[in-house]
Amino acid sequence: MAWTDPITWKQEEYIKGLADINPKGWTIIKNYLKKIGKKKLKELNRKEASNLIDLLLEPIEHTFPCGLKKTIYKYKNAGRPITMHFSDEFE
């Protein structure tokens, strides 16, 4: 497979999963697609999908229902479920 091949099913599902757990996830996707001149995830190639995944994996600030605010760090994990760590684990 080459970077110019179409987005894989796994990449597309991973992107959707990351977008669902990131409050700004779908906005990040929309802005990225607009920036590269595409309208749908299915139009991405593997490299563009990988770049989008990296954007979605950036740490996010999350406010829990109790009012507690934490930075959540997400990591790629070779096809396994997303691993999340909270900021106090790195302090």
Secondary structure, 3 states (H helix, E strand, C coil): CCCCCECCHHHHHHHHHHHHHCCCHHHHHHHHHHHHCCCCHHHCEHHHHHHHHHHHCCCEEEECCCCCEEEEEEECCCCCCCEEEEHHHCC
